Amino acid sequence: ILQLMVDSGLRKRHQQAGEDGGGVRYENGDVSGYGRLHNDDGKKPSYLGFRHWLFAIAVIGVVYGGVVYCHQRLPDVRPSSDYTQFSEVRARGFLKKITALGPRPSGSAALEKHAMPMLQQRLESVKQAAEKTGKNRVEIDTQHPTGCFDLKFLSAFTLCYQNVTNKIARIGPAKGPAAHSLLLNCHIDTMPDTPGATDDAVSCTIMMDILDVLAREEKELKYDVVFLFNGAEENFLQGAHGFIDSHPWRHTIRAFINLEGTGSGGREILFQSGPGNSWLLQAYLDAAPHPYCSILAQEIFQSGIIPSDTDFRIFRDFGRVSGLDIAYTRNGWVYHTEFDTEERIDVGSIQRAGENVLAVVRKVISEDDLSKPGKAAEQNKWVFYDVVGLFTVTYTVELGVLLNVGTSIATLFHTVMRIKRGTYGAGDLLIVFFRHILSVVAMAIVGGAIAVYINFMDLTMCWYPLPELIGGLYVLPMVTVGLYVHELFHAKQYMRNAEMAHFDSVLVLLAAALLWMTHAGLASAFFLLNYLLFAMLRDPILFVMGKTGLIRTVTPHAVLAVQMFSLVPAMIFAAYAISQCVDFFVPVIGRLGMAVNPEAIMAPLGLVIAFTFVLFTNNIVYISRPLKYGFRFAVLLYAALLIALSTTNLGVPYKYSEEAPRLRRLITLHSYRTIYAFDGRLESSETALFIQSFDHRSTRDLPAHSFLSGSPPSDCHKTKDEYCRMPYYTAIHELFPPSESAWVPVPSAPPIPFPIMTKVLSKERDGKLLNMTFELTGGYDKMSLHVTALNGFELKSWSFTPLDIQLVNKRDTYFVFLTYGSETPPTRTFWLLLEQKGPVFPDINKEASLELAVASHHAHGQYQNSETLKQLRQLVASRRQTTHFAVGWWKWGMTLLAGVSEIVVRQF
């Protein structure tokens, strides 16, 4: 049907072209615009052809290639002998020593007995260097804080820590401590089973070298700089909380810089700042020699759509201090895996971050802003972004509002004047808007259909190992359909000055969206401002070219050339944003759990990219010959891609190679579970592998093997426990629900060196309140409690924190994460206060009031791996390298976080 419409429309268009003198009527009479649209000889129509579209695509490709090159460009490494500047050579040498210790979870021997003494030794040498210079002093302290706090992240839960380890150094003027100081923070601990080179040992080595450089300076520092090497970030930010909550140096902190990593190397990005104290952000923008920052990244991260958090939250919320949050984000596939190693960090990556942070530190401690009263309530004052790392654009939010509103009004005025002059009518513009709506609807339908097909054919996440596939899988067909809608209208309906009407309509749409974002208070509206500003340059350039005699008439070739030229800056911004999104978001999909189908993320992302392309090229359709060959070529190309995805390894979602591992992430716990009834009877005792997959494919398509062939827990309906009495490492059941996990029975039980024992010390009733005190023995340095009130009771308070139901949300099961650092206490005592909400207070000696599940996790050391887990690790390491041996063996492309766990469930 579409083809018949095209053929009929083409005949009509050719007849009109003949009647109108070779297409002259496209721009007839618009003397204030750029004149008539025809050939220089004025005799024959001068439509654009397929080769001109190839030219446009080539320009976009060149721009994108240039952006990627700049995005990956890194500075030269400075020699280790120069102590006036940061040196990657020195930092990388220390990084190798730290990562050689292997995984360093909080409480592990690798951290407590090896990494912390290694830091102490290096700090002592820095202190000696400072004493030789004599201008500044260096103080060293070791902290073992204890505390509890509530955290709303992924789910809401409570964290308690005891004797975790922080190593802290402070440098400042030799005469004594300054009244104000700047804090630099990193974390030296890791998740289990990862050496944590980028997350976050590299940040600690960067800080160490900066401290070394400052210690050797020949001039006195104006303020103190505190260096916090915290030892419990991966326990959900406990080390930072321990410092800002209880260390005596915390009182002098006026600002902080937090260094993190969620990838491996590349360029580090400043992705959030504040709250308030805009001078700190200005210090980065003024001083950093290799800027990489954007208010857009800050607004996205602070929206909460990214499943990650940093110590920035702790210093901001508990310390009421303003700061900068800087992190590596490239190559996120290796984040929290065994592949986060030193050699994967690009040469120059450490140098770049070190130079940036050192420059900002010097800027901050050389000026007076640090000593001024803080302005945490101050709203963001700056619109800021870097241009492919070459330079930074900065202006105030107030100026941004003026630019946004002024540009939008100018655009609307320009359009109204063209309507008044009769270039096109208001009705024509409405028709064009309708065409845009149909175009985007058609693209959305195609994108949705592709997502459904991908899921139906079990190709979900086929783009995960090769993100460039998103362009072919989603963007190509949506662009084709979007332009085809305009081709149909061009063939079927004649519109005077159609090209100008369509181009101006895009400007109006951008202006309207810009006004809306400005009204919403989004500083990231700068993105649309850049689109609009540079697009508006097209017609003035054509006008000037006509006035100066560079062109006699405006041909389609001139329109295309000038449009591509004027839009090059907009292409750079678009390509830069796409490159950043692909670099960051595609690896993140591998750990988003079951919260959302990944194709429901990629399809809209592809739609945004495709619609942007169609917006800026749809007007060219109306000065082009029929594009049937281009459309046919795109359809054939897409068909070939689908066939390749469906029949070859191109469509496999997981691939293994030493250089670029793109693997499924699994948490695998060899678990021993015992469940006791209210009267103390043992109801069940079982041993199994509790397996959770981090991505949306879940555990349903694990390879066929006795260690992996299980089913979701089947008795979750029998308990109110939201975690289904499963030994969750932490409160992630909303992303990784029990129904999408696997419970695989195995014959051998794991060794449990410290069995869990829970007993009630007292029960006290006060009206409708019931206070129960418990003693907990056994377990290990990482434990979790599932607190579930029963029989009409609700949790009202407890001994861990001042319980804020509004913060943690009212729920059936409250989760407490307990960790220990340098020492594990033999017992732990706590109380729970329950309130009966029913009209009758039950007999607490005959009916259960509470279910308490206690889980321990052995995530390091000699008790981490049972014989079953050792066999599974060897199996995975072997088979993921030989996935070509058999059909479906790509499913062995996985990496494990594994350990031994015990969970004991009792009712009281």
C-alpha positions in Angstrom: 0.0 0.0 0.0 2.8 2.4 0.9 4.6 1.7 -2.4 1.4 2.4 -4.4 1.0 5.7 -2.5 4.6 6.6 -3.3 4.2 5.7 -7.0 1.0 7.8 -7.3 2.6 10.7 -5.4 5.7 10.6 -7.6 3.6 11.0 -10.8 1.8 14.0 -9.2 5.1 15.5 -8.0 6.6 15.3 -11.4 3.6 16.9 -13.0 3.8 19.8 -10.5 7.5 20.2 -11.1 6.8 20.7 -14.8 4.0 23.2 -14.2 6.0 25.2 -11.7 9.0 25.7 -14.0 11.4 23.1 -12.6 10.6 23.5 -9.0 11.1 27.2 -8.7 8.0 27.6 -6.5 9.8 26.0 -3.5 11.1 29.4 -2.4 9.3 31.7 -4.8 8.9 35.3 -3.5 10.8 35.0 -0.3 13.2 37.9 -0.9 14.0 38.3 2.8 15.0 34.6 2.9 17.4 33.2 0.5 15.6 33.5 -2.9 14.5 30.9 -5.4 15.5 27.3 -5.2 16.8 26.1 -8.6 19.9 25.4 -10.6 22.3 28.2 -11.6 21.0 27.9 -15.2 17.4 28.3 -13.9 16.1 25.7 -16.3 16.1 22.3 -14.7 15.1 21.0 -11.3 18.1 20.5 -9.0 16.9 17.8 -6.6 19.4 16.1 -4.2 20.1 12.4 -4.8 21.3 9.4 -3.0 24.9 10.4 -3.2 24.1 13.7 -1.4 22.6 11.8 1.4 25.7 9.6 1.6 27.7 12.9 1.8 25.5 14.0 4.8 26.0 10.6 6.5 29.7 10.8 5.8 29.9 14.2 7.4 28.1 12.8 10.5 30.5 9.8 10.6 33.6 12.0 10.4 32.3 14.2 13.2 31.4 11.2 15.3 34.9 9.7 14.7 36.5 13.0 15.7 34.5 13.1 18.9 35.4 9.5 19.8 39.1 10.3 19.2 38.9 13.4 21.5 36.9 11.4 24.1 39.6 8.8 24.3 42.6 11.2 24.1 44.8 11.1 27.2 47.8 13.3 28.3 51.4 12.2 28.3 52.8 10.6 31.4 55.2 12.7 33.5 58.5 11.2 34.8 58.7 9.9 38.4 61.6 12.2 39.2 59.6 15.4 39.0 58.0 15.9 42.4 56.6 19.4 41.5 53.9 17.7 39.5 51.8 14.6 39.7 53.4 11.5 38.1 51.4 8.4 36.9 54.6 6.4 37.0 54.8 6.8 40.8 51.1 6.3 41.3 50.9 3.2 39.1 53.9 1.6 40.9 52.0 1.9 44.2 48.8 0.7 42.5 50.5 -2.5 41.4 51.5 -3.2 45.0 48.0 -2.7 46.3 46.2 -4.8 43.7 48.8 -7.6 44.1 47.1 -8.2 47.4 44.0 -9.4 45.6 40.4 -8.7 46.9 40.3 -6.5 50.0 36.8 -6.6 51.6 36.4 -4.8 54.9 37.5 -7.1 57.7 39.7 -9.3 55.5 43.4 -10.0 56.2 44.3 -8.6 52.8 42.9 -5.2 53.9 43.4 -5.1 57.7 46.8 -6.8 57.9 48.4 -6.0 54.5 46.9 -3.0 52.7 46.5 -0.8 55.8 50.1 -1.3 56.9 51.2 -0.7 53.3 49.4 2.7 53.4 51.0 3.4 56.9 54.5 2.8 55.6 54.0 5.0 52.5 52.5 7.8 54.7 55.5 7.6 57.0 57.8 8.2 54.1 55.7 11.2 53.0 55.9 12.5 56.5 59.7 12.3 56.5 59.8 14.2 53.1 57.7 17.0 54.7 60.0 17.1 57.7 63.0 17.5 55.4 61.4 20.5 53.7 60.3 22.0 56.9 57.4 24.1 55.5 54.5 21.8 56.3 53.6 19.1 58.7 52.0 15.7 58.1 49.9 13.9 60.7 48.8 10.3 60.4 45.9 8.6 62.2 44.2 5.3 62.2 40.5 5.2 63.1 38.3 2.2 64.1 34.8 3.8 64.2 31.5 2.1 65.3 28.1 3.3 64.4 24.7 2.8 62.7 22.7 4.8 60.1 19.8 4.4 57.7 20.3 4.5 54.0 17.7 4.7 51.2 19.5 3.1 48.2 17.9 0.5 45.9 15.7 -0.4 48.8 15.8 1.3 52.2 17.7 -0.5 55.0 19.8 0.1 58.1 23.6 -0.4 58.3 25.6 -1.0 61.5 29.4 -1.3 61.6 31.9 -2.0 64.3 35.6 -1.4 64.3 36.0 -0.8 60.6 39.4 0.8 59.6 40.1 4.2 58.2 43.7 5.4 57.5 43.8 9.3 57.6 46.6 11.8 56.9 46.5 15.6 57.3 48.9 18.1 55.8 49.1 21.7 56.6 51.3 24.6 57.7 54.1 23.6 60.1 53.0 26.0 62.7 49.9 23.9 63.6 46.5 22.8 62.4 44.6 25.3 60.4 41.0 26.2 61.3 39.7 25.1 57.9 40.5 22.1 55.7 39.7 20.4 52.4 38.9 16.7 52.5 40.0 14.2 49.8 38.4 10.7 50.0 39.0 7.3 48.4 38.3 3.8 49.5 40.9 1.1 49.7 38.5 -1.8 50.3 36.8 -3.8 47.5 33.9 -6.1 46.9 34.7 -9.8 47.2 36.5 -11.5 44.3 37.8 -8.3 42.7 41.2 -6.7 43.0 39.5 -3.3 42.7 42.1 -1.4 40.6 39.7 1.3 39.4 37.2 0.8 42.2 38.9 2.3 44.0 42.6 1.6 44.6 43.7 3.9 41.7 42.0 6.9 43.5 44.0 6.1 46.6 47.2 6.0 44.7 46.3 9.3 43.1 45.7 10.9 46.5 48.9 9.4 47.8 51.0 11.0 45.1 49.2 14.4 45.5 50.1 14.2 49.2 53.7 13.4 48.3 53.8 16.4 46.0 52.3 18.8 48.6 54.7 17.5 51.3 57.7 18.4 49.2 56.6 22.0 48.3 58.9 24.8 49.4 56.1 27.1 50.5 53.7 26.9 53.4 50.2 25.8 52.7 47.4 28.2 53.6 44.9 25.5 54.8 45.0 21.9 55.8 44.2 19.1 53.4 42.8 15.8 54.9 43.4 12.6 53.0 40.9 9.8 54.0 41.7 6.3 52.8 38.6 4.7 54.0 38.3 1.0 54.5 34.5 0.3 54.3 32.9 1.9 51.3 31.8 -1.3 49.7 29.9 -2.1 53.0 27.6 0.7 51.7 29.5 3.8 52.6 30.3 2.9 56.2 33.9 4.1 56.3 33.0 7.7 55.2 30.1 7.7 57.8 32.5 6.6 60.5 34.9 9.5 59.7 32.3 12.3 59.3 30.3 11.2 62.3 33.0 10.7 64.9 36.6 11.7 63.9 37.9 14.8 65.6 39.3 16.3 62.4 35.8 16.4 60.8 35.0 19.7 62.5 37.5 21.6 60.3 36.2 20.2 57.0 34.7 22.9 54.8 34.7 21.1 51.4 35.6 17.7 50.0 36.5 15.9 46.7 35.4 12.3 46.4 37.2 10.0 44.0 35.5 6.9 42.7 35.5 4.4 39.9 32.7 2.4 38.1 34.7 1.3 35.1 38.4 0.9 34.2 40.4 3.9 33.1 39.5 6.4 30.4 38.7 10.0 31.4 37.3 10.7 34.9 34.2 12.8 35.0 32.9 15.4 37.5 29.3 14.2 37.6 27.9 16.0 40.6 28.8 18.9 42.9 27.2 20.8 45.8 25.1 21.3 47.6 25.6 25.1 47.3 29.0 26.6 47.7 29.3 27.2 43.9 32.9 28.5 44.4 34.0 24.9 44.7 32.6 24.0 41.3 34.1 27.2 39.9 37.5 26.2 41.3 37.3 23.0 39.2 36.2 24.8 36.1 39.0 27.4 36.4 41.8 25.1 37.4 41.3 21.6 35.9 43.7 21.3 32.8 41.6 18.4 31.3 38.0 19.2 32.1 35.3 16.6 31.8 32.1 17.7 33.4 28.4 18.5 32.6 25.4 19.7 34.5 23.5 17.2 32.4 25.4 14.3 34.1 24.7 15.8 37.5 21.0 16.1 36.9 20.8 12.6 35.6 22.7 11.1 38.5 20.8 13.0 41.1 17.5 12.0 39.6 18.2 8.5 41.1 17.8 6.5 37.9 21.3 5.1 38.1 21.7 2.1 40.6 24.9 3.4 42.2 25.9 5.7 45.1 29.1 7.1 46.5 30.6 8.6 49.7 29.4 11.9 48.3 26.0 11.2 49.8 27.5 10.6 53.3 29.5 13.8 53.4 26.6 15.8 52.0 23.8 14.3 54.1 25.6 13.5 57.4 28.4 16.1 57.3 26.5 18.9 55.7 29.5 19.6 53.6 29.7 20.6 49.9 31.9 18.7 47.5 32.8 17.4 44.1 32.2 13.8 43.0 34.6 12.5 40.4 34.7 9.0 38.9 36.1 6.8 36.2 33.2 5.4 34.1 34.7 3.9 31.0 34.7 0.1 30.4 32.1 -0.5 33.1 31.9 -4.2 32.1 34.8 -5.0 34.5 33.3 -3.0 37.5 33.1 -5.2 40.6 34.5 -8.2 38.8 37.8 -10.2 38.8 38.8 -8.2 35.7 39.2 -4.8 37.4 43.0 -5.0 37.2 45.8 -2.4 37.0 46.8 -3.3 33.5 43.4 -2.4 32.1 43.8 1.2 33.1 44.9 3.1 30.0 48.3 4.8 30.0 47.7 8.5 30.7 44.4 7.9 32.5 46.0 8.2 36.0 48.1 11.1 34.9 45.0 13.0 33.7 43.0 12.5 36.9 46.1 13.3 39.1 46.8 16.6 37.2 43.1 17.6 37.5 42.8 16.9 41.2 46.1 18.4 42.1 45.3 21.6 40.2 41.9 21.9 41.9 43.4 21.2 45.4 46.0 24.0 44.8 43.3 26.3 43.6 41.1 25.7 46.6 43.8 26.0 49.3 45.3 29.1 47.8 42.1 31.2 48.0 39.9 32.5 50.8 36.6 30.7 50.0 37.5 27.8 52.2 37.3 30.0 55.3 34.0 31.7 54.4 30.7 30.6 55.9 29.2 27.7 54.0 26.2 28.2 51.8 24.8 24.6 51.6 21.3 26.0 50.9 22.5 27.9 47.9 21.0 26.7 44.6 23.2 25.7 41.7 24.5 28.9 40.1 26.2 27.5 37.0 25.5 26.0 33.7 28.7 24.1 32.8 29.8 21.5 30.3 33.0 20.6 28.5 33.4 20.4 24.8 35.0 17.0 24.0 37.5 17.7 26.8 39.1 20.6 24.9 37.6 23.4 27.0 34.8 24.2 29.4 31.8 26.5 28.8 30.5 28.1 31.9 27.9 30.8 32.6 25.4 31.6 35.3 22.0 30.0 35.5 20.5 33.5 35.3 22.4 34.2 32.0 21.2 30.8 30.9 17.6 31.7 31.4 18.1 34.9 29.4 19.8 33.0 26.6 17.1 30.3 26.5 14.2 32.7 26.6 15.8 35.2 24.2 16.7 32.5 21.7 13.3 30.9 21.8 11.5 34.3 21.4 13.8 35.2 18.5 12.9 31.8 16.8 9.2 32.3 17.3 9.4 35.9 16.0 11.4 34.7 12.9 8.7 32.1 12.2 5.8 34.6 12.6 7.5 37.1 10.2 7.8 34.4 7.6 4.1 33.5 7.9 3.3 37.2 7.6 5.4 37.5 4.4 3.6 34.5 3.0 6.6 32.3 2.8 4.3 29.6 4.1 1.0 29.7 6.0 0.1 29.0 9.6 -1.9 26.1 8.4 1.1 24.8 6.5 3.0 24.8 9.8 0.3 22.9 11.6 0.4 20.3 8.8 4.1 20.0 9.2 3.7 19.5 13.0 1.2 16.8 12.2 3.8 15.1 9.9 6.4 15.2 12.7 3.9 13.6 15.1 3.2 10.9 12.6 6.9 10.4 12.0 7.8 10.0 15.6 4.8 7.7 16.2 5.9 5.5 13.3 9.4 5.4 14.7 8.1 4.5 18.2 5.9 1.7 16.8 8.9 0.3 14.9 11.1 0.6 18.0 8.5 -1.2 20.1 8.1 -3.9 17.5 11.8 -4.4 17.4 12.0 -4.7 21.2 9.2 -7.3 21.1 10.9 -9.2 18.4 14.3 -9.2 20.2 12.7 -10.5 23.4 10.6 -13.1 21.5 13.7 -14.4 19.7 15.7 -14.6 22.9 18.1 -11.9 21.7 17.7 -9.7 24.7 20.9 -7.7 25.4 22.5 -8.9 22.1 24.0 -5.5 21.9 25.6 -5.8 25.4 29.1 -7.0 24.2 29.1 -4.7 21.2 27.1 -1.4 21.9 27.6 -0.2 18.3 24.9 -2.8 17.4 22.3 -0.4 18.9 22.8 1.9 15.9 22.0 -0.9 13.5 19.4 -2.6 15.5 17.3 0.3 16.6 18.5 3.6 15.1 18.7 2.5 11.5 15.2 1.2 11.1 13.7 4.1 13.0 15.5 6.7 10.9 14.4 4.9 7.8 10.8 4.8 8.8 10.9 8.4 10.1 12.3 9.7 6.8 9.9 7.4 4.8 6.9 9.1 6.4 8.2 12.5 5.1 8.9 10.9 1.7 5.3 9.7 1.5 4.0 13.2 2.2 6.5 14.8 -0.2 5.3 12.4 -2.9 1.6 12.8 -2.1 1.0 16.4 -1.1 2.4 19.6 -2.6 3.3 22.4 -0.2 4.7 25.8 -1.1 8.2 26.3 0.3 8.0 22.9 2.0 11.7 22.7 2.8 11.6 26.0 4.7 8.4 25.2 6.5 9.8 21.9 7.7 13.2 23.4 8.8 11.5 26.3 10.6 9.1 23.9 12.3 12.0 22.1 13.9 13.3 25.4 15.2 9.8 26.1 16.8 9.8 22.6 18.4 13.2 23.1 19.9 12.2 26.6 21.1 9.1 25.2 22.8 11.1 22.4 24.4 13.7 24.9 25.5 11.2 27.1 27.2 9.6 24.1 29.0 13.0 22.9 30.3 13.8 26.5 31.4 10.5 26.7 33.2 11.2 23.4 34.9 14.5 24.8 36.2 16.7 22.3 34.3 20.2 23.7 33.7 20.7 20.9 31.2 18.5 22.9 28.8 21.8 24.2 27.4 21.8 21.1 25.3 18.7 22.2 23.3 20.0 25.8 23.3 23.1 24.6 21.4 20.9 22.7 18.9 18.7 25.8 18.4 21.5 28.4 18.2 23.5 26.6 15.5 20.5 25.6 13.5 19.4 29.2 13.3 22.7 30.1 11.7 21.8 28.4 8.4 19.6 31.0 6.8 21.8 34.0 7.8 24.8 32.2 6.3 22.9 31.6 3.0 21.7 35.2 3.0 25.3 36.5 3.5 26.6 34.2 0.8 24.0 35.6 -1.6 24.7 39.2 -0.7 28.5 38.8 -1.1 28.1 37.0 -4.4 29.4 33.6 -3.3 26.2 32.1 -4.7 23.7 33.5 -7.3 20.8 31.4 -6.3 20.2 29.0 -3.4 20.3 25.5 -4.9 19.5 22.3 -2.9 23.2 21.6 -3.0 23.9 25.0 -1.3 21.1 24.3 1.3 22.6 20.9 2.1 26.2 22.2 2.3 25.4 25.2 4.5 23.0 23.2 6.7 25.6 20.5 7.4 28.2 23.2 8.1 26.1 25.2 10.5 25.0 22.0 12.3 28.6 20.7 12.8 28.7 22.1 16.4 25.3 20.5 17.1 26.6 17.2 15.7 29.6 17.4 18.0 27.3 17.9 21.1 25.0 15.1 19.9 27.9 12.7 19.1 29.6 13.5 22.5 26.4 12.8 24.4 25.8 9.5 22.5 29.4 8.4 23.1 29.1 9.1 26.8 25.7 7.4 27.1 26.9 4.3 25.3 30.1 4.2 27.3 28.2 4.4 30.6 24.7 3.1 30.2 25.3 -0.1 28.3 27.5 -1.7 31.0 25.1 -0.5 33.7 22.4 -2.6 32.0 24.4 -5.6 33.1 23.6 -4.9 36.7 20.1 -3.4 36.6 18.5 -6.6 37.7 14.8 -7.2 36.9 13.7 -3.6 37.5 13.2 -3.0 33.8 13.5 -4.9 30.6 16.8 -3.6 28.9 15.1 -3.4 25.5 12.6 -0.9 27.1 15.7 1.3 27.7 17.5 0.8 24.4 14.4 1.3 22.3 13.7 4.8 23.7 17.4 5.7 23.6 17.4 4.6 19.9 14.3 6.7 19.4 15.9 9.8 20.8 18.9 9.4 18.6 16.8 8.6 15.5 14.4 11.4 16.1 17.2 13.9 16.4 18.6 12.8 13.1 15.2 12.9 11.4 14.5 16.4 12.9 17.6 17.9 11.3 17.3 16.1 8.0 13.6 15.8 7.2 13.6 19.2 5.4 16.2 17.8 3.0 13.7 15.1 1.9 11.6 17.9 0.3 14.4 19.0 -2.0 15.5 15.4 -2.9 14.6 13.1 -5.6 12.7 9.9 -4.6 14.8 8.0 -2.1 13.5 4.5 -3.0 17.0 3.1 -3.6 18.2 4.5 -0.2 15.2 3.0 1.6 15.6 -0.4 -0.2 19.3 -0.4 0.7 18.4 0.3 4.4 15.8 -2.5 4.4 18.2 -5.0 2.9 21.0 -4.0 5.3 18.7 -4.3 8.3 17.4 -7.7 7.1 21.0 -8.9 6.8 21.7 -7.7 10.3 18.7 -9.5 11.8 19.7 -12.7 10.0 23.3 -12.4 11.4 22.0 -11.8 14.9 19.6 -14.8 14.7 22.0 -17.3 13.2 25.6 -16.3 14.3 27.4 -15.5 17.5 26.8 -11.8 16.7 23.6 -12.1 18.6 25.1 -13.7 21.7 24.7 -11.4 24.8 27.9 -12.6 26.6 31.4 -13.0 25.2 34.7 -13.7 26.9 38.1 -12.6 26.0 41.0 -11.5 28.1 41.1 -8.1 26.4 37.4 -7.4 26.6 35.3 -9.6 28.9 31.5 -9.0 28.4 30.0 -11.4 30.9 26.9 -12.2 32.9 27.4 -11.3 36.6 26.3 -13.9 39.2 26.1 -13.9 43.0 26.5 -17.5 44.1 26.2 -18.4 47.8 26.7 -21.9 49.0 24.1 -21.7 51.7 23.0 -23.7 54.7 19.4 -22.8 55.8 17.6 -23.9 58.9 14.0 -22.9 59.8 12.6 -23.3 63.3 8.9 -23.1 64.3 7.6 -20.9 67.2 7.9 -23.8 69.6 11.6 -24.4 68.7 11.0 -27.4 66.5 13.3 -27.7 63.4 11.0 -27.4 60.5 13.5 -27.7 57.7 17.2 -27.9 57.1 18.7 -27.7 53.6 21.8 -27.0 51.6 21.8 -25.3 48.3 23.4 -22.8 46.0 21.6 -19.5 46.1 22.2 -17.9 42.7 21.2 -14.4 41.6 21.9 -12.9 38.1 22.5 -9.2 38.0 20.8 -8.6 34.6 17.3 -9.1 33.2 18.0 -12.5 31.6 18.0 -13.6 35.3 18.8 -17.2 36.1 16.3 -18.7 33.6 18.9 -19.4 30.9 21.8 -20.5 32.9 23.7 -23.4 31.2 22.5 -26.9 31.9 24.6 -28.2 34.8 23.8 -29.8 38.2 25.3 -26.8 40.0 23.2 -24.3 38.0 19.9 -26.2 37.3 17.6 -25.0 40.0 14.3 -23.3 40.3 13.1 -20.2 42.2 12.1 -20.7 45.9 8.7 -22.2 45.8 7.5 -21.5 49.3 7.7 -17.7 49.4 3.9 -17.5 49.8 4.3 -19.2 53.2 6.2 -16.3 54.8 5.8 -12.6 55.2 9.6 -12.2 54.8 10.0 -10.1 51.7 13.3 -11.8 51.1 11.7 -15.3 51.2 14.0 -16.4 53.9 16.9 -16.3 51.5 20.4 -15.3 52.6 20.5 -12.0 50.7 23.9 -10.3 51.0 22.1 -6.9 51.2 18.7 -5.3 50.6 18.5 -5.8 46.8 15.4 -7.9 46.6 13.5 -5.2 44.5 16.1 -5.4 41.8 16.8 -9.1 42.2 13.6 -10.6 43.5 13.5 -14.2 45.0 11.2 -15.3 42.1 14.0 -14.6 39.6 16.7 -16.3 41.7 17.7 -20.0 41.6 17.8 -22.3 44.7 19.9 -25.3 43.6 20.0 -28.2 46.1 23.5 -29.7 46.5 24.5 -32.8 48.6 27.4 -31.3 50.5 27.0 -28.7 53.2 29.4 -25.8 53.4 31.7 -25.5 56.4 30.2 -23.1 58.9 33.0 -22.1 61.4 30.8 -19.9 63.6 27.2 -21.2 63.7 24.5 -18.6 64.3 22.7 -18.7 67.6 19.8 -16.3 68.4 18.0 -16.2 71.8 15.6 -13.9 73.6 17.0 -12.4 76.7 13.7 -10.7 77.7 10.1 -9.9 76.7 8.4 -6.9 78.3 4.8 -5.8 77.6 3.6 -2.2 78.1 0.1 -1.8 77.0 0.1 -2.5 73.3 3.9 -2.4 73.1 6.1 -5.4 73.2 9.9 -5.0 73.8 12.1 -8.0 73.0 15.8 -8.1 73.7 18.0 -10.5 71.8 21.5 -11.9 72.0 23.2 -12.9 68.8 26.3 -15.1 68.7 28.3 -16.6 65.9 28.1 -15.4 62.3 31.0 -13.6 60.7 32.1 -10.1 59.7 29.2 -9.6 57.3 25.7 -10.4 58.6 22.1 -9.4 57.8 18.9 -9.5 59.7 15.4 -9.8 58.3 13.0 -8.3 60.9 9.4 -9.3 60.1 6.5 -8.5 62.6 3.7 -11.0 62.7 0.2 -11.4 64.0 -0.9 -7.8 63.9 2.3 -6.3 65.3 4.3 -3.6 63.6 7.9 -2.5 64.2 7.9 0.8 66.1 11.5 1.2 67.2 14.8 -0.6 67.8 18.2 -0.1 69.2 20.1 0.3 65.9 19.1 3.8 64.9 16.3 6.2 65.7 13.9 4.4 63.3 12.5 6.8 60.7 9.6 4.9 59.1 9.2 7.7 56.6 12.8 7.3 55.4 12.9 3.5 55.2 9.3 3.2 54.1 6.7 1.2 56.0 7.2 -2.4 55.0 6.7 -6.0 56.1 10.4 -6.8 56.5 13.1 -4.4 57.7 16.7 -5.2 56.7 19.7 -4.6 58.9 23.3 -5.0 57.5 25.9 -5.7 60.2 29.6 -5.6 59.5 32.8 -5.8 61.5 36.3 -4.6 60.6 39.4 -5.3 62.5 37.7 -7.2 65.3 34.6 -9.4 65.4 32.8 -9.3 68.8 31.7 -12.6 70.3 28.1 -11.5 70.9 25.7 -8.7 69.8 22.8 -7.5 71.9 19.9 -5.5 70.5 16.2 -4.8 71.2 13.1 -4.4 69.1 9.9 -2.6 70.1 6.7 -3.9 68.5 3.3 -2.3 68.6 0.0 -4.3 68.3 -2.3 -2.6 65.8 -5.2 -5.0 66.3 -8.0 -4.7 68.9 -6.8 -7.7 70.9 -3.3 -8.3 72.3 -2.4 -11.9 71.5 -0.9 -14.3 73.9 2.8 -13.9 73.2 3.6 -17.2 74.8 1.4 -19.1 72.4 1.6 -17.1 69.2 4.5 -15.7 67.3 5.0 -11.9 67.3 8.1 -11.8 65.2 10.1 -13.7 62.7 13.8 -13.0 62.8 16.1 -14.4 60.0 19.8 -14.0 60.6 22.3 -14.6 57.8 26.1 -14.7 57.8 28.3 -14.3 54.7 31.8 -15.5 54.4 33.1 -13.3 51.6 36.9 -13.6 52.1 39.6 -15.7 53.7 39.8 -19.4 54.3 36.0 -19.9 54.8 34.9 -18.1 51.6 35.1 -21.1 49.3 33.6 -24.5 49.9 34.7 -27.5 47.7 31.5 -27.0 45.7 32.3 -23.4 45.0 35.8 -24.2 44.1 34.5 -26.8 41.5 32.0 -24.2 40.2 34.7 -21.5 39.8 37.0 -23.9 37.9 34.1 -25.0 35.7 33.2 -21.4 34.8 36.8 -20.3 34.2 37.3 -23.2 31.8 34.1 -23.3 29.9 33.7 -19.5 29.2 36.9 -19.8 27.2 35.5 -22.5 24.9 32.0 -21.3 24.2 32.4 -22.3 20.6 32.4 -26.0 21.5 28.7 -26.5 21.5 25.4 -24.7 20.8 24.3 -22.7 23.9 27.7 -22.7 25.5 27.8 -18.9 25.3 25.8 -19.1 28.5 29.0 -20.0 30.3 30.1 -16.4 29.7 29.8 -15.4 33.3 31.8 -14.1 36.3 31.1 -14.9 39.9 30.9 -13.2 43.3 30.8 -16.2 45.6 31.0 -17.2 49.2 29.6 -19.4 51.9 26.5 -18.4 53.8 24.3 -19.6 56.6 20.8 -18.4 57.4 18.8 -19.3 60.5 15.1 -18.4 60.7 13.2 -18.4 64.0 9.9 -17.1 65.3 9.5 -15.5 68.7 
